[in-house]
Amino acid sequence: MPIIPSEHKAPFYLFNGHLQTIVPSLFRQVAGVQYQRERLVTLDEDFIDVDWSRVGSDSLIILSHGLEGDTARPYITGMVKAFNTRGIDAMAWNYRSCSGEPNKLLRSYHLGASDDLDFVLRHALQHNSYSKVYLVGFSAGGNITLKYLGEAPEQVPPQVKRTAVFSTPVDLKGSAQKISKIYTRRFMKSLKLKLEQKQQVYASEVDLTDYNVLWSFPEFDDKYTAPLHGFKDAEDYYARVSSKQFIPNIQLPTLLVNAKNDPFLSEECYPVQEAQENTNFFLEMPEQGGHVGFAEDFRKDLYYSEARAINFLLGDKDAG
């Protein structure tokens, strides 16, 4: 019954899930991470930009960011620094269109793009001699990671040993309906800029008429995400890529940490039954943490998510 208690407590001044979400995102700064970028040419002749932070290890952590994120987000660089400090190489990958340059194809990225995760993972193994690989995902990246582990577990390379994901909308429909208009508006603005860039190349396929009347992710996904990525509609997209259905098949030790006060997650995003039935899947539900937050003390360089990942992936009980 791998439902595990949590020791996380947010600072007293971050007294609700919104503050615990917004303040770390806006104000956290992580010093000392210097990336070396590599552009990978995909099998469909597109590209994915990955950022390396190597310390000369035979072990590697691969990090997947959240919706409209990138490898420069503090929750990514904080995790990179934490693992580099413990002698582990890190590779953070930018989803298609998320590295600061529009990707070439009509397709971009979506929350079920596990094929791209597999591609960057196999590239890392093919060109380096890593004996151990750990996967870490945040939010959208968590969903991609869990889907990858469970959709074809026999095809996951044996070098992948353990996984930890945080703030993950394992039920996309529930999460899409739960997220408030305040957050949705911010994402819609960012996504529109990318669609405008895409429209310059694919004018007949990308119609931005009445874009500003969209007020929810189900509307956005129905009009853009689904048709641009081969899904019938938003319902089909959510049904096929939500990672909750793949959790029973996961065969590697995997930790999911979803805060109970996460403003992005619906009740369906806390897979208690799945954790009870799969001994490889560990569920932690701290009372606090927000969405991709998990700050404990700004005087500490290590956030709870980083300490927890180190503890679970490396067995370092002194990480906190």
N, C-alpha and C positions, 0 to 999 in steps of 0.2 A: 504494500500500500504506500507507494512513494509520494505521498503528500507531506511535505516537510515544513516545519515551523520556520518563521522568519525572525531575524534579529534586527531588521532594519527599522530605524526611527529617523524621521526627517527632523531637521533643525526646527526649533520652536517658532522661528520667524517665518518659516514656510509652512503655514498652518492649514493649507488645503491642497487638493490635487492640481488646481490650476497654477498656483504659485510654484509647486514642486515640479511642474512641467515647464513653465515659462522662464523662471529665473535661471536655472542652469543653462538653458538654451541660449539665452541672451547674454549672460554675463560670465560664464565660465571661460577661462583661458588656459590652454595647455601649452606649456613651453617645452622646447627641446626635441620636438618631432620634426625630422627632416626627411621628406619623401624623395624617392627616385621613381619617376614615372616611366611606365612602359605601356606602349600602345599595342594591343593585341588585335590582329585581323581575324574576324570570326569566320566560321564556315560559310556563312551567307554573305560574305564580302562586306560586312559592316566592321565596326571597331568598338572595342571596349578598353578604356584607360584604367590601368591598375596602378596603385601606388605602393611601393615597397619601403619598408624600414627594416633593414637587415642588421643583425649583430653577430653573424657567423654561426648560426645554430643549425642543428640537424632537425629541429622542430619548427613548425610554422603555425601561426594563427591566421585564418582568413576571415575578414570582417565584412559584413553586408549591412549597409546603412538603411535608413528609413525613407519614407515617401518624400520625394523632392529634396532629399539630402544629398550628401557627397562625402568624400573621404576627409574633408576638412572640418566636419562637424566635431564639436568637442567631445561628444560621447564616443566617437570613433578614435580621435587622437588620444583621448584619455586611456582607452583600452590598449591602443598601440604602445603607448609609453609604459603602461603597467606591465605588459608582457615582454617588451624589450628589456626592461629593468631586470626581469627574471630570466634573461638569456634566451628569449624566444623571438625568432624572426616574425615579422608581420607583413601581410599583404592585404590592403583594403582596396576593394574594387568599386569603381563608379559605374552605375547602371548606364545603359545606353541613353544618351542625351543629358547625363548628369555631371559630366566632367568639365563643363564650361564650353562645350562645342556640340552643336546638333549632330546626332548620328545620321548616317546616310540613308537609311531605309525608311519606309513609311512607318513600320513598327518602331516603337520606342521601348519602354520597359513597362512591366506590370507586376502585380504582386504574386504571380505564379511563375515567373521566369526562371525556373529551376534549371533550364537548359543552359542559361548563361552562367549560373553558379558552377555547374558541372564543367563548363568549358574553361573557366579561369582556374578551377581546382586542378584539372588535368594538365593545364599548361604549367602550373607551378610544379607539379610532380614530374612532368616530362623534362623540364629544364633545370631541375635542382634535385639534390639527393636527400630529400626529407624522409625521415623514417616515421615521424609522427606529425599529424595535422589535426588542428582543432578548428571548429567552425563556431563563429559568434555572429548573431544577427540581432538587429534592433527593429522593432515595429514591422514595416514591410519586409525588411531583410530577415526577420524572424520567421515570417510566414513562408518566404521563399526557401529558407533553410529547412524548416520542418517538412515542407512538401517534398523537398529533394531527398531527405532521409527516408521518407515513408513511401514514396510512389514506386520506387524500384530499389529496395534496400540491398538486394543482392548485387547491384551494380555500383554501389558506393565503394570507392577504392579502399583497400584494407589499411592504408596509412591513416585514414580518418579514424580517430580514437574516441573522441568525446565532443559534445556540442553544448553550448549554452545560448539561449535566446531570451530577449527581454522585451516587455511591453508589446506583445505580439497579438494582432487581431486574428486569431485562429478561425473565427467565424466572420468572414468579410461582410456578409449582409448585415449582421447584427452591429458590427462596428460602423459600417457606412451609415446606418440609421441612427446610431448613438451620437456620433461626433457633432458638436454644436456648430451653429452658423459662424461663430467667431473664428474658429479654427478652419472651417471649410472655406470661408472667404479668402483667407491667407493662401491656402493651397490653390484655390481656383485662379488667383492672380498669377501665381508662379507657373501653373500649368498652361495658362493662356499664352504666356510669353513663348513657351516651347511650341505650342500649336501654331502660333503666328510664324515662327521660324519654319516649321514643317510645311505650312501652307505655301510658302514661297517656292517650294520645290514640288509639292503635291497639291496644286491648287484645286483640282477636281475632286480629290479625295477628302480634303479637310475643309469643312464648311463652318465658319465661325459666326454665322448669322444667329442672332439672339443668344449668343453665349452668355451675355450678362444677366439673363433671366434665370440661369441655372443656380439653384440654391442648395443642392445636395449632391453627395457623391453618387447615389443611385442614378440621378439624372445625368451626371457627367459620365459615369461608366456606361450608361445605356447609349449615349450619343457618340462617345469617343473611344473609351478604353476597349469596349467589347468589339465593335466593328473593325477597329484598326489592328486588332490582334487575333482575329479569327474566331471570336465568340458570337453567339447568336444575339445576345443582349446581356444586360447587367445580371439578370438572374442566372443565366448560363455561366457567365464569368465567375460569379460568386460560388456557384455550386461546384464548378470544376477545379477551382484553384484554392479554395479555403483549406488550410492545412489540418484542420481538426480531424477530417476524415482519414488522414494519412498517419496520425499519431499511433494507432494500434499496430502499425507495421514497422515502426522504428525499432531497430535492432542494436543501436549503439546507446550508451549512457547519455541521456539528453536532459538538460535542465531548462525549464520554462519559468521565468519570474514575471508575473503580472500583478501589479499593485491593485488592490481592491478599489482605490480611489482614482484609477486611471480614467480621465475624461474621454478617452477614445474607445474604450472597450465596453461592450455589452455583456450581459450576464452569460451569454453563450460563449464568451471568450475565456472562460475559466473551466478548462476541461478536466473536471474532477473525476468523472467516471473513467475517462481514458487513462488517467494517472493510476487509478486503482486497479486497472486491468492490465497494464503494461509495466512490468518490473524494470524496464529500461528507461522509462519516462518519469521524470521527477518534476513535480509542480510545487512552486513556492508562491504564496499569495500574501505579501506583506500588506498591512493595513494602509501604509503610506508609500509614496514614491512617485505618484503622478505618471505621466507618459514619458518614458526615456529620461527620467529625472534621477532619482535615487541619490541625491546629495545628502550628506550627513553633516559635514562641517567644512565650510569653505577654507578653513585653515589647513585642512588635509588635502594632499594632492591626489588621494585615491578615493573614488566614489564607491558606494556600496556595490554597484553593478560590476565594477572592476575587481573588487576584493572577492565578490561572490564567484565570478568567473574563474579567477585564479584558484580559489579554493576547490571548486568543482572540477575544473579541467586538469589542474596540476596536483591537486591534493595538498596544497599549501595552507595549512590551518592557521598560519600566522599572517595571512594576507591582510586581515583587517587591522 
